[in-house]
Structures are given as C-alpha cells and as structure tokens.
C-alpha cells in the first residue's frame, strides 16, 4: 500500500466501488483469496486481495495499483 501511496481510506473505496475480478487458491493453506478491482479516492484503478476468515472477518492480504 505504502509503495503505491495508498491509504486505508483508499482501500475502503476500492472495496466499496469495486467488483470481484478473480479468485485464487492458496497452495499451502487451500484458502480462497478474492481479488477486488476498484478505484482509489483520486480515481486511480487499484486491486485489493482479501480473504474471509472462518469467523466472517475480512483479512486484507495486499493492495496495489493496477
């Protein structure tokens, strides 16, 4: 996030304005990761890779510009 000058508010906007563009399967843990593409606050297109834990908590793995 910091490398691309993105903030937590950008992450929130990416998730709220974005859509799912893919799913990835982790080879070691067999967990599904979800790729969400949306827009940062300044309009730049970005992606967030997240997973949903067993308790329903959303875990953010990475966020980057596209």
N, CA, C and O of each residue as an XYZ file, in Angstrom:
264
protein
N       0.817     -1.187      0.000
C       0.000      0.000      0.000
C       0.865      1.256      0.000
O       0.656      2.166     -0.803
N       1.821      1.295      0.893
C       2.650      2.490      1.016
C       3.468      2.751     -0.240
O       3.677      3.905     -0.615
N       3.931      1.690     -0.892
C       4.724      1.859     -2.112
C       3.934      2.561     -3.211
O       4.503      3.298     -4.017
N       2.618      2.331     -3.241
C       1.760      2.946     -4.256
C       1.047      4.192     -3.737
O       0.151      4.717     -4.399
N       1.438      4.664     -2.559
C       0.827      5.859     -1.958
C      -0.669      5.678     -1.691
O      -1.448      6.614     -1.873
N      -1.072      4.484     -1.262
C      -2.468      4.210     -0.953
C      -2.674      4.212      0.557
O      -1.780      3.843      1.318
N      -3.865      4.633      0.978
C      -4.199      4.708      2.401
C      -5.319      3.725      2.722
O      -5.863      3.067      1.835
N      -5.647      3.641      3.991
C      -6.750      2.783      4.423
C      -8.068      3.277      3.820
O      -8.943      2.473      3.500
N      -8.209      4.572      3.667
C      -9.426      5.124      3.054
C      -9.500      4.728      1.581
O     -10.587      4.468      1.066
N      -8.354      4.680      0.899
C      -8.322      4.186     -0.480
C      -8.774      2.728     -0.524
O      -9.564      2.347     -1.387
N      -8.277      1.921      0.398
C      -8.670      0.511      0.470
C     -10.182      0.379      0.632
O     -10.816     -0.424     -0.053
N     -10.746      1.152      1.522
C     -12.197      1.121      1.733
C     -12.931      1.473      0.444
O     -13.920      0.826      0.100
N     -12.462      2.480     -0.265
C     -13.102      2.896     -1.511
C     -12.971      1.826     -2.595
O     -13.905      1.606     -3.365
N     -11.817      1.161     -2.657
C     -11.616      0.076     -3.625
C     -12.649     -1.028     -3.393
O     -13.261     -1.525     -4.338
N     -12.832     -1.399     -2.150
C     -13.779     -2.473     -1.824
C     -15.216     -2.037     -2.095
O     -16.004     -2.810     -2.641
N     -15.563     -0.812     -1.723
C     -16.941     -0.346     -1.877
C     -17.324     -0.056     -3.329
O     -18.485     -0.224     -3.704
N     -16.372      0.373     -4.143
C     -16.687      0.719     -5.537
C     -16.313     -0.389     -6.514
O     -16.656     -0.332     -7.695
N     -15.610     -1.392     -6.011
C     -15.045     -2.402     -6.903
C     -15.937     -3.602     -7.147
O     -17.070     -3.684     -6.673
N     -15.378     -4.526     -7.905
C     -16.053     -5.790     -8.190
C     -15.010     -6.906     -8.198
O     -13.821     -6.658     -8.398
N     -15.462     -8.112     -7.981
C     -14.573     -9.265     -7.936
C     -14.121     -9.596     -9.353
O     -14.944     -9.782    -10.249
N     -12.811     -9.669     -9.547
C     -12.266     -9.988    -10.864
C     -11.586    -11.349    -10.883
O     -11.183    -11.828    -11.942
N     -11.458    -11.970     -9.724
C     -10.841    -13.282     -9.705
C     -10.789    -13.897     -8.327
O     -10.960    -13.230     -7.306
N     -10.549    -15.181     -8.336
C     -10.351    -15.925     -7.101
C      -9.066    -16.727     -7.247
O      -8.772    -17.255     -8.319
N      -8.308    -16.815     -6.169
C      -7.047    -17.547     -6.184
C      -7.070    -18.562     -5.052
O      -7.626    -18.301     -3.985
N      -6.472    -19.706     -5.285
C      -6.399    -20.746     -4.266
C      -4.971    -20.801     -3.736
O      -4.024    -20.981     -4.501
N      -4.820    -20.645     -2.420
C      -3.503    -20.740     -1.798
C      -3.073    -22.202     -1.774
O      -3.791    -23.052     -1.247
N      -1.906    -22.498     -2.341
C      -1.432    -23.879     -2.454
C      -1.140    -24.513     -1.094
O      -1.384    -25.705     -0.905
N      -0.628    -23.739     -0.155
C      -0.239    -24.288      1.143
C      -1.417    -24.463      2.090
O      -1.547    -25.505      2.733
N      -2.280    -23.448      2.183
C      -3.373    -23.490      3.160
C      -4.704    -23.899      2.552
O      -5.660    -24.175      3.277
N      -4.774    -23.941      1.221
C      -6.001    -24.290      0.496
C      -7.121    -23.266      0.708
O      -8.289    -23.566      0.460
N      -6.770    -22.057      1.165
C      -7.749    -21.000      1.360
C      -7.982    -20.250      0.048
O      -7.095    -20.171     -0.802
N      -9.177    -19.709     -0.100
C      -9.513    -18.932     -1.288
C      -9.267    -17.456     -1.017
O      -9.730    -16.909     -0.016
N      -8.530    -16.820     -1.922
C      -8.307    -15.380     -1.858
C      -9.129    -14.736     -2.968
O      -9.269    -15.303     -4.052
N      -9.669    -13.559     -2.699
C     -10.532    -12.854     -3.641
C      -9.826    -11.584     -4.111
O      -9.293    -10.829     -3.297
N      -9.822    -11.350     -5.426
C      -9.214    -10.157     -6.000
C     -10.341     -9.180     -6.351
O     -11.238     -9.507     -7.128
N     -10.283     -7.983     -5.769
C     -11.293     -6.946     -5.992
C     -10.628     -5.780     -6.715
O      -9.607     -5.264     -6.260
N     -11.201     -5.369     -7.833
C     -10.674     -4.222     -8.580
C     -11.646     -3.060     -8.441
O     -12.842     -3.194     -8.701
N     -11.108     -1.917     -8.027
C     -11.930     -0.720     -7.848
C     -11.081      0.518     -8.044
O     -10.037      0.471     -8.695
N     -11.529      1.619     -7.483
C     -10.822      2.889     -7.660
C     -10.415      3.469     -6.308
O     -11.168      3.432     -5.335
N      -9.191      4.007     -6.285
C      -8.733      4.762     -5.117
C      -9.459      6.107     -5.119
O     -10.154      6.437     -6.080
N      -9.303      6.869     -4.065
C     -10.014      8.151     -3.954
C      -9.697      9.123     -5.069
O     -10.553      9.915     -5.461
N      -8.476      9.076     -5.588
C      -8.107     10.011     -6.651
C      -8.446      9.482     -8.043
O      -8.052     10.081     -9.043
N      -9.178      8.358     -8.118
C      -9.632      7.827     -9.394
C      -8.734      6.773    -10.010
O      -9.099      6.166    -11.017
N      -7.565      6.541     -9.424
C      -6.662      5.521     -9.968
C      -7.245      4.130     -9.746
O      -7.844      3.853     -8.707
N      -7.064      3.270    -10.727
C      -7.554      1.907    -10.624
C      -6.587      1.092     -9.761
O      -5.371      1.180     -9.932
N      -7.136      0.299     -8.832
C      -6.315     -0.470     -7.909
C      -7.000     -1.793     -7.590
O      -8.188     -1.977     -7.854
N      -6.223     -2.709     -7.018
C      -6.755     -4.009     -6.629
C      -6.442     -4.286     -5.171
O      -5.409     -3.873     -4.645
N      -7.358     -4.994     -4.535
C      -7.157     -5.485     -3.181
C      -7.328     -6.996     -3.219
O      -8.276     -7.506     -3.815
N      -6.411     -7.707     -2.582
C      -6.517     -9.151     -2.448
C      -6.893     -9.420     -0.995
O      -6.175     -9.024     -0.078
N      -8.022    -10.095     -0.792
C      -8.555    -10.317      0.545
C      -8.971    -11.775      0.721
O      -9.074    -12.528     -0.248
N      -9.205    -12.155      1.966
C      -9.806    -13.454      2.245
C     -10.771    -13.272      3.397
O     -10.627    -12.352      4.202
N     -11.745    -14.144      3.472
C     -12.733    -14.101      4.541
C     -12.429    -15.253      5.497
O     -12.411    -16.418      5.101
N     -12.192    -14.907      6.751
C     -11.876    -15.908      7.762
C     -13.107    -16.705      8.165
O     -14.233    -16.364      7.803
N     -12.877    -17.762      8.913
C     -13.969    -18.627      9.354
C     -14.999    -17.890     10.198
O     -16.176    -18.248     10.206
N     -14.548    -16.854     10.912
C     -15.459    -16.083     11.756
C     -16.160    -14.967     10.986
O     -16.932    -14.204     11.566
N     -15.892    -14.864      9.658
C     -16.524    -13.837      8.840
C     -15.743    -12.541      8.761
O     -16.209    -11.577      8.154
N     -14.574    -12.497      9.359
C     -13.731    -11.299      9.327
C     -13.017    -11.223      7.981
O     -12.514    -12.229      7.481
N     -12.974    -10.024      7.397
C     -12.278     -9.798      6.137
C     -10.824     -9.468      6.421
O     -10.527     -8.507      7.131
N      -9.915    -10.265      5.867
C      -8.481    -10.049      6.025
C      -7.915     -9.506      4.718
O      -8.120    -10.089      3.653
N      -7.205     -8.389      4.805
C      -6.592     -7.788      3.625
C      -5.183     -8.341      3.502
O      -4.381     -8.247      4.431
N      -4.891     -8.920      2.344
C      -3.567     -9.501      2.105
C      -2.652     -8.471      1.468
O      -1.525     -8.272      1.922
N      -3.135     -7.811      0.410
C      -2.329     -6.779     -0.255
C      -3.238     -5.819     -1.017
O      -4.372     -6.150     -1.362
N      -2.717     -4.638     -1.269
C      -3.414     -3.620     -2.055
C      -2.371     -2.979     -2.968
O      -1.273     -2.644     -2.524
N      -2.720     -2.808     -4.250
C      -1.754     -2.230     -5.171
C      -2.468     -1.571     -6.345
O      -3.628     -1.869     -6.630
N      -1.758     -0.672     -7.020
C      -2.285     -0.033     -8.228
C      -2.216     -1.014     -9.385
O      -1.346     -1.884     -9.426
N      -3.140     -0.866    -10.322
C      -3.156     -1.733    -11.488
C      -2.421     -1.060    -12.623
O      -2.316     -1.625    -13.712
